[in-house]
Amino acid sequence: MSTIHICRELDMQADECREVAEDLLDQLVDHFGGSIQSEGENYWYRHSTGIKAKVIPADGEISIDVKMGLLTRAMAPQLEREINRVLDEKLG
């Protein structure tokens, strides 16, 4: 199993971090397809190919943990680039 872990410190309150997380998830769905599910303060992104990402917005940071199966490992660099691109775009 392949994993990606991205954690960014943000100069934002928790509600602003949630907005960044929601924007990121919307962009992932637009770019790759898949679905979003909220779980308390956290979010799950799931794709039918076996990609699962947990997005954890908190006061002052956002953390993204992605797990991919054997067949989707080849997508890891593209997915990581897209996550970082969206975060860079949103955070300036």
C-alpha positions as a LaTeX table, in Angstrom:
\begin{tabular}{lrrr}
\hline
Residue & $x$ (\AA) & $y$ (\AA) & $z$ (\AA) \\
\hline
Met1 & 0.00 & 0.00 & 0.00 \\
Ser2 & 1.27 & 3.46 & $-0.90$ \\
Thr3 & 0.70 & 6.48 & 1.33 \\
Ile4 & 0.99 & 10.25 & 1.09 \\
His5 & 1.12 & 12.51 & 4.13 \\
Ile6 & 0.90 & 16.28 & 3.79 \\
Cys7 & 0.64 & 18.64 & 6.74 \\
Arg8 & 0.56 & 22.41 & 6.38 \\
Glu9 & 0.67 & 24.95 & 9.16 \\
Leu10 & $-1.79$ & 27.74 & 8.49 \\
Asp11 & $-2.24$ & 31.18 & 9.98 \\
Met12 & $-6.00$ & 30.58 & 10.18 \\
Gln13 & $-8.72$ & 29.67 & 12.64 \\
Ala14 & $-10.35$ & 26.22 & 12.49 \\
Asp15 & $-13.37$ & 27.40 & 10.47 \\
Glu16 & $-11.10$ & 28.91 & 7.80 \\
Cys17 & $-9.06$ & 25.69 & 7.71 \\
Arg18 & $-12.31$ & 23.77 & 7.12 \\
Glu19 & $-13.07$ & 26.03 & 4.15 \\
Val20 & $-9.63$ & 25.26 & 2.69 \\
Ala21 & $-10.26$ & 21.54 & 3.24 \\
Glu22 & $-13.65$ & 21.71 & 1.53 \\
Asp23 & $-12.18$ & 23.61 & $-1.44$ \\
Leu24 & $-9.38$ & 21.04 & $-1.72$ \\
Leu25 & $-11.85$ & 18.15 & $-1.68$ \\
Asp26 & $-14.07$ & 19.82 & $-4.29$ \\
Gln27 & $-11.02$ & 20.24 & $-6.55$ \\
Leu28 & $-10.04$ & 16.58 & $-6.11$ \\
Val29 & $-13.55$ & 15.44 & $-7.06$ \\
Asp30 & $-13.53$ & 17.77 & $-10.10$ \\
His31 & $-10.09$ & 16.54 & $-11.20$ \\
Phe32 & $-10.19$ & 12.83 & $-10.33$ \\
Gly33 & $-13.83$ & 12.01 & $-9.57$ \\
Gly34 & $-14.74$ & 10.24 & $-6.36$ \\
Ser35 & $-16.85$ & 11.29 & $-3.40$ \\
Ile36 & $-16.60$ & 13.25 & $-0.16$ \\
Gln37 & $-18.01$ & 12.33 & 3.23 \\
Ser38 & $-17.79$ & 14.35 & 6.44 \\
Glu39 & $-17.09$ & 12.65 & 9.76 \\
Gly40 & $-17.33$ & 15.12 & 12.62 \\
Glu41 & $-14.76$ & 17.83 & 11.93 \\
Asn42 & $-12.87$ & 15.64 & 9.44 \\
Tyr43 & $-13.50$ & 14.65 & 5.84 \\
Trp44 & $-12.98$ & 11.52 & 3.76 \\
Tyr45 & $-12.29$ & 11.48 & 0.04 \\
Arg46 & $-12.88$ & 8.12 & $-1.60$ \\
His47 & $-12.38$ & 6.97 & $-5.15$ \\
Ser48 & $-13.67$ & 3.71 & $-6.61$ \\
Thr49 & $-10.11$ & 2.72 & $-7.55$ \\
Gly50 & $-9.21$ & 2.26 & $-3.88$ \\
Ile51 & $-7.89$ & 5.72 & $-3.02$ \\
Lys52 & $-8.90$ & 6.90 & 0.46 \\
Ala53 & $-7.86$ & 10.25 & 1.91 \\
Lys54 & $-8.59$ & 11.64 & 5.35 \\
Val55 & $-8.47$ & 15.43 & 5.55 \\
Ile56 & $-8.16$ & 16.85 & 9.04 \\
Pro57 & $-8.62$ & 20.62 & 9.34 \\
Ala58 & $-7.69$ & 22.00 & 12.75 \\
Asp59 & $-6.92$ & 25.34 & 14.32 \\
Gly60 & $-3.74$ & 26.44 & 12.55 \\
Glu61 & $-3.16$ & 23.42 & 10.31 \\
Ile62 & $-4.51$ & 21.01 & 7.75 \\
Ser63 & $-3.38$ & 17.40 & 7.51 \\
Ile64 & $-4.02$ & 15.04 & 4.59 \\
Asp65 & $-3.36$ & 11.30 & 4.77 \\
Val66 & $-3.88$ & 9.32 & 1.56 \\
Lys67 & $-3.80$ & 5.54 & 1.20 \\
Met68 & $-3.66$ & 3.86 & $-2.19$ \\
Gly69 & $-3.79$ & 0.24 & $-3.17$ \\
Leu70 & $-1.33$ & $-1.54$ & $-5.42$ \\
Leu71 & $-3.19$ & $-0.69$ & $-8.62$ \\
Thr72 & $-3.39$ & 3.04 & $-7.85$ \\
Arg73 & 0.18 & 3.61 & $-6.66$ \\
Ala74 & 1.10 & 5.02 & $-10.06$ \\
Met75 & $-1.29$ & 7.91 & $-9.40$ \\
Ala76 & 0.52 & 8.94 & $-6.19$ \\
Pro77 & 2.80 & 11.60 & $-7.73$ \\
Gln78 & $-0.05$ & 13.16 & $-9.70$ \\
Leu79 & $-2.36$ & 13.18 & $-6.67$ \\
Glu80 & 0.32 & 14.64 & $-4.40$ \\
Arg81 & 1.10 & 17.38 & $-6.96$ \\
Glu82 & $-2.59$ & 18.27 & $-7.24$ \\
Ile83 & $-3.04$ & 18.46 & $-3.47$ \\
Asn84 & 0.02 & 20.70 & $-3.10$ \\
Arg85 & $-1.02$ & 22.85 & $-6.07$ \\
Val86 & $-4.47$ & 23.49 & $-4.61$ \\
Leu87 & $-3.05$ & 24.24 & $-1.16$ \\
Asp88 & $-0.45$ & 26.61 & $-2.64$ \\
Glu89 & $-3.18$ & 28.34 & $-4.64$ \\
Lys90 & $-5.49$ & 28.71 & $-1.62$ \\
Leu91 & $-2.77$ & 29.76 & 0.80 \\
Gly92 & $-0.86$ & 32.12 & $-1.47$ \\
\hline
\end{tabular}
